[in-house]
């Protein structure tokens, strides 16, 4: 009887699902960048301070999850005066809304090297759904034994949907700042180590 119970426990253990590993974003080897039309050209900017985690197991998209936080005041367009304007209440109002947050809700499509991940983006106090087009670059172990998972992702959004509506009319017609924002993410992440390691 005891032997039967032991066998049953072993079988149940083998049948238990393998949960996705958790990876923490390595901000030193990742980037959060954006591009927006200015006059007739485009300006590129970035956020320098961010963190987050990714639950990922190759071939198990139902278990994939993403959660990330960006510090709004870390915006950087390589122009101090413009960055100060972006931080004030015409745009991000960083004193009132200090962070941007993304939380995934569903993997819409997953293939070996790509995926579409839907999630909620909260920016400027407004939460809207967005879809990330993700390129899965793979996993690897660095020379120091850290297990890595690496991804690229892009999306587009309309800043007015998040209450970022400031603009100026041009004498020649049109507006100073475009509404569409292109987002570019390069993410390198480290597998979270268990407490006993």
C-alpha positions as CSV (number, residue, x, y, z in Angstrom):
1,X,0.0,0.0,0.0
2,X,2.8,2.4,0.9
3,X,4.6,1.5,-2.3
4,X,1.4,2.3,-4.3
5,X,1.1,5.7,-2.6
6,X,4.8,6.5,-3.3
7,X,4.3,5.6,-7.0
8,X,1.2,7.8,-7.1
9,X,3.1,10.7,-5.6
10,X,5.9,10.3,-8.1
11,X,3.5,10.2,-11.1
12,X,1.7,13.3,-9.8
13,X,5.0,15.1,-9.4
14,X,6.1,14.3,-13.0
15,X,2.7,15.4,-14.3
16,X,3.0,18.8,-12.6
17,X,3.4,21.7,-15.0
18,X,6.7,23.3,-15.3
19,X,6.2,27.0,-14.5
20,X,7.9,29.7,-16.6
21,X,11.2,31.0,-15.3
22,X,11.3,34.6,-14.1
23,X,13.8,36.9,-15.7
24,X,14.6,40.4,-14.4
25,X,15.3,43.2,-16.9
26,X,19.0,44.2,-17.0
27,X,18.7,47.9,-17.5
28,X,22.5,48.2,-18.2
29,X,22.0,46.1,-21.4
30,X,18.5,47.2,-22.4
31,X,16.9,50.3,-23.8
32,X,13.5,52.0,-24.0
33,X,13.4,54.4,-27.0
34,X,10.8,56.4,-28.9
35,X,10.5,58.4,-32.0
36,X,8.0,61.3,-32.8
37,X,7.6,63.7,-35.6
38,X,8.9,67.3,-34.9
39,X,8.2,69.9,-37.6
40,X,9.0,67.9,-40.8
41,X,11.6,65.6,-39.2
42,X,11.6,63.2,-36.3
43,X,13.1,63.3,-32.8
44,X,14.4,60.2,-31.0
45,X,14.3,60.0,-27.2
46,X,14.7,57.4,-24.5
47,X,14.0,56.7,-20.9
48,X,17.1,56.0,-18.9
49,X,15.6,54.5,-15.7
50,X,13.3,51.4,-15.8
51,X,12.9,47.9,-14.3
52,X,10.7,44.9,-14.7
53,X,10.3,41.2,-14.9
54,X,9.4,38.6,-17.6
55,X,8.0,35.1,-17.0
56,X,9.2,33.1,-20.0
57,X,9.5,29.5,-21.0
58,X,10.2,28.7,-24.7
59,X,7.3,27.0,-26.3
60,X,4.8,27.8,-23.4
61,X,3.3,31.2,-24.4
62,X,0.3,30.8,-22.1
63,X,2.7,31.2,-19.2
64,X,4.5,34.3,-20.5
65,X,4.0,37.5,-18.5
66,X,5.6,40.9,-18.6
67,X,5.6,43.7,-16.0
68,X,7.7,46.9,-16.4
69,X,8.0,50.3,-14.8
70,X,9.6,53.4,-16.3
71,X,10.6,56.5,-14.4
72,X,9.0,59.4,-16.3
73,X,11.6,61.9,-15.1
74,X,14.4,59.9,-16.8
75,X,13.2,61.0,-20.3
76,X,16.2,62.1,-22.4
77,X,16.0,63.6,-25.9
78,X,19.5,65.0,-25.7
79,X,18.2,68.5,-25.2
80,X,17.9,69.7,-21.6
81,X,15.4,72.5,-22.3
82,X,13.1,70.2,-24.2
83,X,13.4,67.5,-21.6
84,X,12.4,69.9,-18.9
85,X,9.4,70.8,-21.0
86,X,8.5,67.2,-21.4
87,X,8.6,66.7,-17.6
88,X,6.3,69.5,-16.8
89,X,2.5,69.5,-16.9
90,X,2.3,70.2,-20.6
91,X,3.4,66.6,-21.2
92,X,4.3,63.9,-18.6
93,X,3.7,66.0,-15.4
94,X,6.2,63.8,-13.6
95,X,5.5,65.2,-10.2
96,X,1.9,63.9,-10.4
97,X,2.6,60.9,-12.6
98,X,6.1,59.7,-11.7
99,X,6.0,56.4,-13.6
100,X,4.8,54.6,-16.7
101,X,3.7,51.0,-16.3
102,X,3.1,48.1,-18.6
103,X,1.4,44.9,-17.5
104,X,0.8,42.1,-20.0
105,X,-2.7,40.5,-20.2
106,X,-2.5,38.0,-23.0
107,X,-0.2,36.5,-25.6
108,X,-2.2,36.9,-28.9
109,X,0.1,35.0,-31.2
110,X,3.3,33.1,-30.6
111,X,5.8,31.5,-33.0
112,X,9.3,30.2,-32.5
113,X,10.9,33.6,-33.0
114,X,8.1,36.1,-32.6
115,X,5.0,36.9,-30.6
116,X,2.3,39.5,-30.2
117,X,1.7,40.4,-26.5
118,X,-1.3,42.5,-25.4
119,X,-1.1,44.5,-22.2
120,X,-2.2,47.6,-20.4
121,X,0.0,50.7,-20.5
122,X,-0.5,53.4,-17.9
123,X,0.9,56.8,-18.7
124,X,0.0,60.2,-17.5
125,X,-2.6,58.6,-15.3
126,X,-4.4,57.0,-18.2
127,X,-4.5,53.2,-18.9
128,X,-5.0,51.9,-22.4
129,X,-4.4,48.6,-24.1
130,X,-1.4,48.2,-26.4
131,X,0.1,45.3,-28.4
132,X,3.8,44.7,-28.5
133,X,5.3,43.1,-31.6
134,X,8.0,41.0,-30.1
135,X,11.1,39.4,-31.7
136,X,12.3,36.5,-29.5
137,X,16.1,36.6,-29.8
138,X,16.7,33.6,-27.6
139,X,18.4,32.5,-24.4
140,X,22.0,32.1,-23.5
141,X,24.5,31.9,-20.6
142,X,27.1,34.7,-20.3
143,X,30.7,34.1,-19.3
144,X,29.8,34.7,-15.6
145,X,27.1,32.0,-15.6
146,X,24.1,34.3,-15.8
147,X,21.2,32.8,-17.7
148,X,19.8,35.4,-20.2
149,X,16.7,35.8,-22.2
150,X,16.8,38.5,-24.9
151,X,13.9,40.2,-26.8
152,X,13.2,43.2,-29.1
153,X,9.8,44.8,-29.3
154,X,8.0,47.6,-31.1
155,X,4.6,49.3,-30.9
156,X,2.9,52.5,-31.9
157,X,0.5,54.7,-29.9
158,X,-1.3,58.0,-30.1
159,X,-0.1,60.3,-27.3
160,X,-3.5,62.1,-27.2
161,X,-5.1,58.8,-26.0
162,X,-3.1,59.3,-22.9
163,X,-3.9,63.0,-22.4
164,X,-0.6,64.3,-23.9
165,X,-2.2,66.8,-26.2
166,X,0.0,69.9,-26.0
167,X,0.9,71.3,-29.4
168,X,1.7,74.5,-31.4
169,X,0.4,75.5,-34.8
170,X,2.9,76.3,-37.4
171,X,2.7,79.4,-39.6
172,X,3.1,77.2,-42.7
173,X,0.2,75.0,-41.5
174,X,0.3,71.8,-39.5
175,X,1.5,71.2,-36.0
176,X,4.8,71.3,-34.2
177,X,4.6,67.8,-32.7
178,X,3.1,64.6,-34.2
179,X,0.6,62.5,-32.4
180,X,1.9,59.0,-33.3
181,X,4.7,57.7,-31.1
182,X,6.9,54.8,-32.2
183,X,8.3,52.7,-29.4
184,X,11.4,50.6,-29.6
185,X,12.5,48.2,-26.9
186,X,15.7,46.2,-26.6
187,X,15.5,43.9,-23.6
188,X,18.2,41.7,-22.1
189,X,17.1,39.9,-18.9
190,X,18.7,37.8,-16.2
191,X,17.1,34.6,-14.9
192,X,16.1,35.1,-11.3
193,X,18.1,32.9,-9.0
194,X,16.5,30.9,-6.3
195,X,17.2,32.1,-2.7
196,X,19.4,29.1,-1.9
197,X,21.8,29.9,-4.7
